[in-house]
Amino acid sequence: MGELIKLFAELGVTPPTLIMCYLLFRTVKAHESVLGELKEMLQLHEKRIMKLEWRVTPNQEP
């Protein structure tokens, strides 16, 4: 980890900038994780809706 910080220092990236980039990266990863869970939940609900629609016969009203 120390070598990585040295490399960024040589490139002119200051520690505060490095910390902000790290925090931003963590935030994006957290949002991606939540988004993935929401997509899974949506797929489950869509499957349930499809099952309910399939059970309703054409003569019945929803």
mmCIF file of the N, C-alpha and C atoms, coordinates in Angstrom:
data_MODEL
# 
_entry.id   MODEL 
# 
loop_
_atom_site.group_PDB 
_atom_site.id 
_atom_site.type_symbol 
_atom_site.label_atom_id 
_atom_site.label_alt_id 
_atom_site.label_comp_id 
_atom_site.label_asym_id 
_atom_site.label_entity_id 
_atom_site.label_seq_id 
_atom_site.pdbx_PDB_ins_code 
_atom_site.Cartn_x 
_atom_site.Cartn_y 
_atom_site.Cartn_z 
_atom_site.occupancy 
_atom_site.B_iso_or_equiv 
_atom_site.pdbx_formal_charge 
_atom_site.auth_seq_id 
_atom_site.auth_comp_id 
_atom_site.auth_asym_id 
_atom_site.auth_atom_id 
_atom_site.pdbx_PDB_model_num 
ATOM 1   N N  . MET A 1 1  ? 0.842   -1.192  0.000   1.00 0.00 ? 1  MET A N  1 
ATOM 2   C CA . MET A 1 1  ? 0.000   0.000   0.000   1.00 0.00 ? 1  MET A CA 1 
ATOM 3   C C  . MET A 1 1  ? 0.879   1.244   0.000   1.00 0.00 ? 1  MET A C  1 
ATOM 4   N N  . GLY A 1 2  ? 1.979   1.226   0.738   1.00 0.00 ? 2  GLY A N  1 
ATOM 5   C CA . GLY A 1 2  ? 2.881   2.370   0.796   1.00 0.00 ? 2  GLY A CA 1 
ATOM 6   C C  . GLY A 1 2  ? 3.474   2.698   -0.561  1.00 0.00 ? 2  GLY A C  1 
ATOM 7   N N  . GLU A 1 3  ? 3.795   1.645   -1.332  1.00 0.00 ? 3  GLU A N  1 
ATOM 8   C CA . GLU A 1 3  ? 4.360   1.863   -2.660  1.00 0.00 ? 3  GLU A CA 1 
ATOM 9   C C  . GLU A 1 3  ? 3.350   2.527   -3.578  1.00 0.00 ? 3  GLU A C  1 
ATOM 10  N N  . LEU A 1 4  ? 2.091   2.159   -3.419  1.00 0.00 ? 4  LEU A N  1 
ATOM 11  C CA . LEU A 1 4  ? 1.040   2.765   -4.237  1.00 0.00 ? 4  LEU A CA 1 
ATOM 12  C C  . LEU A 1 4  ? 0.906   4.253   -3.925  1.00 0.00 ? 4  LEU A C  1 
ATOM 13  N N  . ILE A 1 5  ? 0.977   4.587   -2.649  1.00 0.00 ? 5  ILE A N  1 
ATOM 14  C CA . ILE A 1 5  ? 0.901   6.001   -2.254  1.00 0.00 ? 5  ILE A CA 1 
ATOM 15  C C  . ILE A 1 5  ? 2.101   6.766   -2.808  1.00 0.00 ? 5  ILE A C  1 
ATOM 16  N N  . LYS A 1 6  ? 3.281   6.146   -2.776  1.00 0.00 ? 6  LYS A N  1 
ATOM 17  C CA . LYS A 1 6  ? 4.486   6.786   -3.331  1.00 0.00 ? 6  LYS A CA 1 
ATOM 18  C C  . LYS A 1 6  ? 4.318   7.023   -4.828  1.00 0.00 ? 6  LYS A C  1 
ATOM 19  N N  . LEU A 1 7  ? 3.752   6.048   -5.510  1.00 0.00 ? 7  LEU A N  1 
ATOM 20  C CA . LEU A 1 7  ? 3.541   6.179   -6.953  1.00 0.00 ? 7  LEU A CA 1 
ATOM 21  C C  . LEU A 1 7  ? 2.612   7.354   -7.252  1.00 0.00 ? 7  LEU A C  1 
ATOM 22  N N  . PHE A 1 8  ? 1.505   7.446   -6.507  1.00 0.00 ? 8  PHE A N  1 
ATOM 23  C CA . PHE A 1 8  ? 0.589   8.564   -6.712  1.00 0.00 ? 8  PHE A CA 1 
ATOM 24  C C  . PHE A 1 8  ? 1.261   9.893   -6.385  1.00 0.00 ? 8  PHE A C  1 
ATOM 25  N N  . ALA A 1 9  ? 2.106   9.915   -5.370  1.00 0.00 ? 9  ALA A N  1 
ATOM 26  C CA . ALA A 1 9  ? 2.822   11.146  -5.003  1.00 0.00 ? 9  ALA A CA 1 
ATOM 27  C C  . ALA A 1 9  ? 3.749   11.567  -6.141  1.00 0.00 ? 9  ALA A C  1 
ATOM 28  N N  . GLU A 1 10 ? 4.409   10.599  -6.762  1.00 0.00 ? 10 GLU A N  1 
ATOM 29  C CA . GLU A 1 10 ? 5.285   10.908  -7.898  1.00 0.00 ? 10 GLU A CA 1 
ATOM 30  C C  . GLU A 1 10 ? 4.486   11.446  -9.078  1.00 0.00 ? 10 GLU A C  1 
ATOM 31  N N  . LEU A 1 11 ? 3.241   11.004  -9.197  1.00 0.00 ? 11 LEU A N  1 
ATOM 32  C CA . LEU A 1 11 ? 2.394   11.477  -10.282 1.00 0.00 ? 11 LEU A CA 1 
ATOM 33  C C  . LEU A 1 11 ? 1.747   12.823  -9.968  1.00 0.00 ? 11 LEU A C  1 
ATOM 34  N N  . GLY A 1 12 ? 1.948   13.297  -8.741  1.00 0.00 ? 12 GLY A N  1 
ATOM 35  C CA . GLY A 1 12 ? 1.408   14.598  -8.368  1.00 0.00 ? 12 GLY A CA 1 
ATOM 36  C C  . GLY A 1 12 ? 0.039   14.540  -7.715  1.00 0.00 ? 12 GLY A C  1 
ATOM 37  N N  . VAL A 1 13 ? -0.412  13.343  -7.352  1.00 0.00 ? 13 VAL A N  1 
ATOM 38  C CA . VAL A 1 13 ? -1.699  13.204  -6.685  1.00 0.00 ? 13 VAL A CA 1 
ATOM 39  C C  . VAL A 1 13 ? -1.469  13.404  -5.191  1.00 0.00 ? 13 VAL A C  1 
ATOM 40  N N  . THR A 1 14 ? -2.138  14.383  -4.637  1.00 0.00 ? 14 THR A N  1 
ATOM 41  C CA . THR A 1 14 ? -1.954  14.691  -3.222  1.00 0.00 ? 14 THR A CA 1 
ATOM 42  C C  . THR A 1 14 ? -2.760  13.736  -2.349  1.00 0.00 ? 14 THR A C  1 
ATOM 43  N N  . PRO A 1 15 ? -2.345  13.527  -1.121  1.00 0.00 ? 15 PRO A N  1 
ATOM 44  C CA . PRO A 1 15 ? -3.097  12.624  -0.235  1.00 0.00 ? 15 PRO A CA 1 
ATOM 45  C C  . PRO A 1 15 ? -4.587  12.981  -0.096  1.00 0.00 ? 15 PRO A C  1 
ATOM 46  N N  . PRO A 1 16 ? -4.965  14.259  0.059   1.00 0.00 ? 16 PRO A N  1 
ATOM 47  C CA . PRO A 1 16 ? -6.409  14.546  0.146   1.00 0.00 ? 16 PRO A CA 1 
ATOM 48  C C  . PRO A 1 16 ? -7.166  14.124  -1.115  1.00 0.00 ? 16 PRO A C  1 
ATOM 49  N N  . THR A 1 17 ? -6.572  14.308  -2.268  1.00 0.00 ? 17 THR A N  1 
ATOM 50  C CA . THR A 1 17 ? -7.202  13.899  -3.520  1.00 0.00 ? 17 THR A CA 1 
ATOM 51  C C  . THR A 1 17 ? -7.329  12.378  -3.567  1.00 0.00 ? 17 THR A C  1 
ATOM 52  N N  . LEU A 1 18 ? -6.288  11.697  -3.117  1.00 0.00 ? 18 LEU A N  1 
ATOM 53  C CA . LEU A 1 18 ? -6.297  10.238  -3.091  1.00 0.00 ? 18 LEU A CA 1 
ATOM 54  C C  . LEU A 1 18 ? -7.392  9.727   -2.163  1.00 0.00 ? 18 LEU A C  1 
ATOM 55  N N  . ILE A 1 19 ? -7.544  10.362  -1.011  1.00 0.00 ? 19 ILE A N  1 
ATOM 56  C CA . ILE A 1 19 ? -8.586  9.962   -0.054  1.00 0.00 ? 19 ILE A CA 1 
ATOM 57  C C  . ILE A 1 19 ? -9.961  10.199  -0.649  1.00 0.00 ? 19 ILE A C  1 
ATOM 58  N N  . MET A 1 20 ? -10.160 11.329  -1.297  1.00 0.00 ? 20 MET A N  1 
ATOM 59  C CA . MET A 1 20 ? -11.464 11.625  -1.906  1.00 0.00 ? 20 MET A CA 1 
ATOM 60  C C  . MET A 1 20 ? -11.785 10.621  -3.011  1.00 0.00 ? 20 MET A C  1 
ATOM 61  N N  . CYS A 1 21 ? -10.800 10.253  -3.807  1.00 0.00 ? 21 CYS A N  1 
ATOM 62  C CA . CYS A 1 21 ? -11.019 9.264   -4.865  1.00 0.00 ? 21 CYS A CA 1 
ATOM 63  C C  . CYS A 1 21 ? -11.389 7.918   -4.263  1.00 0.00 ? 21 CYS A C  1 
ATOM 64  N N  . TYR A 1 22 ? -10.720 7.543   -3.187  1.00 0.00 ? 22 TYR A N  1 
ATOM 65  C CA . TYR A 1 22 ? -11.020 6.280   -2.526  1.00 0.00 ? 22 TYR A CA 1 
ATOM 66  C C  . TYR A 1 22 ? -12.437 6.278   -1.974  1.00 0.00 ? 22 TYR A C  1 
ATOM 67  N N  . LEU A 1 23 ? -12.831 7.370   -1.311  1.00 0.00 ? 23 LEU A N  1 
ATOM 68  C CA . LEU A 1 23 ? -14.186 7.463   -0.755  1.00 0.00 ? 23 LEU A CA 1 
ATOM 69  C C  . LEU A 1 23 ? -15.240 7.443   -1.856  1.00 0.00 ? 23 LEU A C  1 
ATOM 70  N N  . LEU A 1 24 ? -14.957 8.119   -2.950  1.00 0.00 ? 24 LEU A N  1 
ATOM 71  C CA . LEU A 1 24 ? -15.882 8.113   -4.085  1.00 0.00 ? 24 LEU A CA 1 
ATOM 72  C C  . LEU A 1 24 ? -16.012 6.705   -4.662  1.00 0.00 ? 24 LEU A C  1 
ATOM 73  N N  . PHE A 1 25 ? -14.884 6.012   -4.792  1.00 0.00 ? 25 PHE A N  1 
ATOM 74  C CA . PHE A 1 25 ? -14.897 4.639   -5.292  1.00 0.00 ? 25 PHE A CA 1 
ATOM 75  C C  . PHE A 1 25 ? -15.740 3.744   -4.395  1.00 0.00 ? 25 PHE A C  1 
ATOM 76  N N  . ARG A 1 26 ? -15.565 3.862   -3.079  1.00 0.00 ? 26 ARG A N  1 
ATOM 77  C CA . ARG A 1 26 ? -16.336 3.047   -2.132  1.00 0.00 ? 26 ARG A CA 1 
ATOM 78  C C  . ARG A 1 26 ? -17.829 3.347   -2.226  1.00 0.00 ? 26 ARG A C  1 
ATOM 79  N N  . THR A 1 27 ? -18.161 4.622   -2.396  1.00 0.00 ? 27 THR A N  1 
ATOM 80  C CA . THR A 1 27 ? -19.560 5.021   -2.512  1.00 0.00 ? 27 THR A CA 1 
ATOM 81  C C  . THR A 1 27 ? -20.190 4.422   -3.759  1.00 0.00 ? 27 THR A C  1 
ATOM 82  N N  . VAL A 1 28 ? -19.477 4.479   -4.864  1.00 0.00 ? 28 VAL A N  1 
ATOM 83  C CA . VAL A 1 28 ? -19.992 3.921   -6.115  1.00 0.00 ? 28 VAL A CA 1 
ATOM 84  C C  . VAL A 1 28 ? -20.182 2.415   -5.983  1.00 0.00 ? 28 VAL A C  1 
ATOM 85  N N  . LYS A 1 29 ? -19.225 1.727   -5.376  1.00 0.00 ? 29 LYS A N  1 
ATOM 86  C CA . LYS A 1 29 ? -19.344 0.280   -5.191  1.00 0.00 ? 29 LYS A CA 1 
ATOM 87  C C  . LYS A 1 29 ? -20.542 -0.058  -4.312  1.00 0.00 ? 29 LYS A C  1 
ATOM 88  N N  . ALA A 1 30 ? -20.782 0.741   -3.262  1.00 0.00 ? 30 ALA A N  1 
ATOM 89  C CA . ALA A 1 30 ? -21.925 0.503   -2.384  1.00 0.00 ? 30 ALA A CA 1 
ATOM 90  C C  . ALA A 1 30 ? -23.234 0.682   -3.156  1.00 0.00 ? 30 ALA A C  1 
ATOM 91  N N  . HIS A 1 31 ? -23.294 1.713   -3.991  1.00 0.00 ? 31 HIS A N  1 
ATOM 92  C CA . HIS A 1 31 ? -24.508 1.941   -4.776  1.00 0.00 ? 31 HIS A CA 1 
ATOM 93  C C  . HIS A 1 31 ? -24.723 0.814   -5.791  1.00 0.00 ? 31 HIS A C  1 
ATOM 94  N N  . GLU A 1 32 ? -23.646 0.325   -6.372  1.00 0.00 ? 32 GLU A N  1 
ATOM 95  C CA . GLU A 1 32 ? -23.769 -0.785  -7.318  1.00 0.00 ? 32 GLU A CA 1 
ATOM 96  C C  . GLU A 1 32 ? -24.309 -2.026  -6.609  1.00 0.00 ? 32 GLU A C  1 
ATOM 97  N N  . SER A 1 33 ? -23.862 -2.246  -5.387  1.00 0.00 ? 33 SER A N  1 
ATOM 98  C CA . SER A 1 33 ? -24.328 -3.392  -4.613  1.00 0.00 ? 33 SER A CA 1 
ATOM 99  C C  . SER A 1 33 ? -25.824 -3.282  -4.326  1.00 0.00 ? 33 SER A C  1 
ATOM 100 N N  . VAL A 1 34 ? -26.250 -2.102  -3.899  1.00 0.00 ? 34 VAL A N  1 
ATOM 101 C CA . VAL A 1 34 ? -27.675 -1.879  -3.603  1.00 0.00 ? 34 VAL A CA 1 
ATOM 102 C C  . VAL A 1 34 ? -28.497 -2.009  -4.884  1.00 0.00 ? 34 VAL A C  1 
ATOM 103 N N  . LEU A 1 35 ? -27.991 -1.469  -5.966  1.00 0.00 ? 35 LEU A N  1 
ATOM 104 C CA . LEU A 1 35 ? -28.691 -1.555  -7.246  1.00 0.00 ? 35 LEU A CA 1 
ATOM 105 C C  . LEU A 1 35 ? -28.847 -3.011  -7.679  1.00 0.00 ? 35 LEU A C  1 
ATOM 106 N N  . GLY A 1 36 ? -27.815 -3.815  -7.479  1.00 0.00 ? 36 GLY A N  1 
ATOM 107 C CA . GLY A 1 36 ? -27.897 -5.229  -7.816  1.00 0.00 ? 36 GLY A CA 1 
ATOM 108 C C  . GLY A 1 36 ? -28.965 -5.948  -7.012  1.00 0.00 ? 36 GLY A C  1 
ATOM 109 N N  . GLU A 1 37 ? -29.047 -5.637  -5.723  1.00 0.00 ? 37 GLU A N  1 
ATOM 110 C CA . GLU A 1 37 ? -30.073 -6.245  -4.875  1.00 0.00 ? 37 GLU A CA 1 
ATOM 111 C C  . GLU A 1 37 ? -31.470 -5.817  -5.310  1.00 0.00 ? 37 GLU A C  1 
ATOM 112 N N  . LEU A 1 38 ? -31.631 -4.555  -5.668  1.00 0.00 ? 38 LEU A N  1 
ATOM 113 C CA . LEU A 1 38 ? -32.930 -4.067  -6.118  1.00 0.00 ? 38 LEU A CA 1 
ATOM 114 C C  . LEU A 1 38 ? -33.343 -4.728  -7.433  1.00 0.00 ? 38 LEU A C  1 
ATOM 115 N N  . LYS A 1 39 ? -32.392 -4.946  -8.316  1.00 0.00 ? 39 LYS A N  1 
ATOM 116 C CA . LYS A 1 39 ? -32.697 -5.630  -9.580  1.00 0.00 ? 39 LYS A CA 1 
ATOM 117 C C  . LYS A 1 39 ? -33.178 -7.051  -9.324  1.00 0.00 ? 39 LYS A C  1 
ATOM 118 N N  . GLU A 1 40 ? -32.536 -7.746  -8.378  1.00 0.00 ? 40 GLU A N  1 
ATOM 119 C CA . GLU A 1 40 ? -32.961 -9.103  -8.040  1.00 0.00 ? 40 GLU A CA 1 
ATOM 120 C C  . GLU A 1 40 ? -34.379 -9.094  -7.471  1.00 0.00 ? 40 GLU A C  1 
ATOM 121 N N  . MET A 1 41 ? -34.676 -8.140  -6.598  1.00 0.00 ? 41 MET A N  1 
ATOM 122 C CA . MET A 1 41 ? -36.012 -8.045  -6.014  1.00 0.00 ? 41 MET A CA 1 
ATOM 123 C C  . MET A 1 41 ? -37.047 -7.758  -7.099  1.00 0.00 ? 41 MET A C  1 
ATOM 124 N N  . LEU A 1 42 ? -36.722 -6.892  -8.037  1.00 0.00 ? 42 LEU A N  1 
ATOM 125 C CA . LEU A 1 42 ? -37.631 -6.563  -9.130  1.00 0.00 ? 42 LEU A CA 1 
ATOM 126 C C  . LEU A 1 42 ? -37.911 -7.794  -9.983  1.00 0.00 ? 42 LEU A C  1 
ATOM 127 N N  . GLN A 1 43 ? -36.885 -8.581  -10.264 1.00 0.00 ? 43 GLN A N  1 
ATOM 128 C CA . GLN A 1 43 ? -37.080 -9.793  -11.050 1.00 0.00 ? 43 GLN A CA 1 
ATOM 129 C C  . GLN A 1 43 ? -38.005 -10.773 -10.337 1.00 0.00 ? 43 GLN A C  1 
ATOM 130 N N  . LEU A 1 44 ? -37.849 -10.906 -9.022  1.00 0.00 ? 44 LEU A N  1 
ATOM 131 C CA . LEU A 1 44 ? -38.728 -11.795 -8.259  1.00 0.00 ? 44 LEU A CA 1 
ATOM 132 C C  . LEU A 1 44 ? -40.169 -11.314 -8.322  1.00 0.00 ? 44 LEU A C  1 
ATOM 133 N N  . HIS A 1 45 ? -40.374 -10.014 -8.189  1.00 0.00 ? 45 HIS A N  1 
ATOM 134 C CA . HIS A 1 45 ? -41.729 -9.466  -8.260  1.00 0.00 ? 45 HIS A CA 1 
ATOM 135 C C  . HIS A 1 45 ? -42.325 -9.651  -9.649  1.00 0.00 ? 45 HIS A C  1 
ATOM 136 N N  . GLU A 1 46 ? -41.511 -9.471  -10.683 1.00 0.00 ? 46 GLU A N  1 
ATOM 137 C CA . GLU A 1 46 ? -42.004 -9.673  -12.044 1.00 0.00 ? 46 GLU A CA 1 
ATOM 138 C C  . GLU A 1 46 ? -42.429 -11.121 -12.255 1.00 0.00 ? 46 GLU A C  1 
ATOM 139 N N  . LYS A 1 47 ? -41.662 -12.066 -11.699 1.00 0.00 ? 47 LYS A N  1 
ATOM 140 C CA . LYS A 1 47 ? -42.036 -13.479 -11.818 1.00 0.00 ? 47 LYS A CA 1 
ATOM 141 C C  . LYS A 1 47 ? -43.361 -13.740 -11.116 1.00 0.00 ? 47 LYS A C  1 
ATOM 142 N N  . ARG A 1 48 ? -43.532 -13.145 -9.938  1.00 0.00 ? 48 ARG A N  1 
ATOM 143 C CA . ARG A 1 48 ? -44.785 -13.328 -9.198  1.00 0.00 ? 48 ARG A CA 1 
ATOM 144 C C  . ARG A 1 48 ? -45.964 -12.748 -9.972  1.00 0.00 ? 48 ARG A C  1 
ATOM 145 N N  . ILE A 1 49 ? -45.770 -11.591 -10.559 1.00 0.00 ? 49 ILE A N  1 
ATOM 146 C CA . ILE A 1 49 ? -46.842 -10.954 -11.343 1.00 0.00 ? 49 ILE A CA 1 
ATOM 147 C C  . ILE A 1 49 ? -47.192 -11.830 -12.544 1.00 0.00 ? 49 ILE A C  1 
ATOM 148 N N  . MET A 1 50 ? -46.174 -12.374 -13.200 1.00 0.00 ? 50 MET A N  1 
ATOM 149 C CA . MET A 1 50 ? -46.429 -13.231 -14.358 1.00 0.00 ? 50 MET A CA 1 
ATOM 150 C C  . MET A 1 50 ? -47.217 -14.472 -13.942 1.00 0.00 ? 50 MET A C  1 
ATOM 151 N N  . LYS A 1 51 ? -46.890 -15.049 -12.777 1.00 0.00 ? 51 LYS A N  1 
ATOM 152 C CA . LYS A 1 51 ? -47.626 -16.216 -12.297 1.00 0.00 ? 51 LYS A CA 1 
ATOM 153 C C  . LYS A 1 51 ? -49.075 -15.855 -12.009 1.00 0.00 ? 51 LYS A C  1 
ATOM 154 N N  . LEU A 1 52 ? -49.297 -14.693 -11.392 1.00 0.00 ? 52 LEU A N  1 
ATOM 155 C CA . LEU A 1 52 ? -50.659 -14.270 -11.090 1.00 0.00 ? 52 LEU A CA 1 
ATOM 156 C C  . LEU A 1 52 ? -51.446 -14.002 -12.364 1.00 0.00 ? 52 LEU A C  1 
ATOM 157 N N  . GLU A 1 53 ? -50.829 -13.369 -13.357 1.00 0.00 ? 53 GLU A N  1 
ATOM 158 C CA . GLU A 1 53 ? -51.500 -13.104 -14.622 1.00 0.00 ? 53 GLU A CA 1 
ATOM 159 C C  . GLU A 1 53 ? -51.818 -14.405 -15.343 1.00 0.00 ? 53 GLU A C  1 
ATOM 160 N N  . TRP A 1 54 ? -50.948 -15.386 -15.218 1.00 0.00 ? 54 TRP A N  1 
ATOM 161 C CA . TRP A 1 54 ? -51.163 -16.655 -15.888 1.00 0.00 ? 54 TRP A CA 1 
ATOM 162 C C  . TRP A 1 54 ? -52.338 -17.398 -15.268 1.00 0.00 ? 54 TRP A C  1 
ATOM 163 N N  . ARG A 1 55 ? -52.513 -17.249 -13.955 1.00 0.00 ? 55 ARG A N  1 
ATOM 164 C CA . ARG A 1 55 ? -53.597 -17.933 -13.254 1.00 0.00 ? 55 ARG A CA 1 
ATOM 165 C C  . ARG A 1 55 ? -54.964 -17.349 -13.582 1.00 0.00 ? 55 ARG A C  1 
ATOM 166 N N  . VAL A 1 56 ? -55.022 -16.079 -13.944 1.00 0.00 ? 56 VAL A N  1 
ATOM 167 C CA . VAL A 1 56 ? -56.295 -15.435 -14.253 1.00 0.00 ? 56 VAL A CA 1 
ATOM 168 C C  . VAL A 1 56 ? -56.728 -15.898 -15.645 1.00 0.00 ? 56 VAL A C  1 
ATOM 169 N N  . THR A 1 57 ? -57.935 -16.452 -15.723 1.00 0.00 ? 57 THR A N  1 
ATOM 170 C CA . THR A 1 57 ? -58.432 -16.907 -17.027 1.00 0.00 ? 57 THR A CA 1 
ATOM 171 C C  . THR A 1 57 ? -58.960 -15.699 -17.807 1.00 0.00 ? 57 THR A C  1 
ATOM 172 N N  . PRO A 1 58 ? -59.092 -15.808 -19.106 1.00 0.00 ? 58 PRO A N  1 
ATOM 173 C CA . PRO A 1 58 ? -59.557 -14.663 -19.915 1.00 0.00 ? 58 PRO A CA 1 
ATOM 174 C C  . PRO A 1 58 ? -60.961 -14.158 -19.517 1.00 0.00 ? 58 PRO A C  1 
ATOM 175 N N  . ASN A 1 59 ? -61.815 -15.019 -18.960 1.00 0.00 ? 59 ASN A N  1 
ATOM 176 C CA . ASN A 1 59 ? -63.169 -14.599 -18.599 1.00 0.00 ? 59 ASN A CA 1 
ATOM 177 C C  . ASN A 1 59 ? -63.219 -13.854 -17.270 1.00 0.00 ? 59 ASN A C  1 
ATOM 178 N N  . GLN A 1 60 ? -62.168 -13.943 -16.486 1.00 0.00 ? 60 GLN A N  1 
ATOM 179 C CA . GLN A 1 60 ? -62.138 -13.270 -15.182 1.00 0.00 ? 60 GLN A CA 1 
ATOM 180 C C  . GLN A 1 60 ? -61.539 -11.881 -15.334 1.00 0.00 ? 60 GLN A C  1 
ATOM 181 N N  . GLU A 1 61 ? -62.047 -10.982 -14.474 1.00 0.00 ? 61 GLU A N  1 
ATOM 182 C CA . GLU A 1 61 ? -61.461 -9.645  -14.432 1.00 0.00 ? 61 GLU A CA 1 
ATOM 183 C C  . GLU A 1 61 ? -60.383 -9.615  -13.374 1.00 0.00 ? 61 GLU A C  1 
ATOM 184 N N  . PRO A 1 62 ? -59.280 -8.936  -13.622 1.00 0.00 ? 62 PRO A N  1 
ATOM 185 C CA . PRO A 1 62 ? -58.191 -8.890  -12.641 1.00 0.00 ? 62 PRO A CA 1 
ATOM 186 C C  . PRO A 1 62 ? -58.597 -8.156  -11.371 1.00 0.00 ? 62 PRO A C  1 
# 
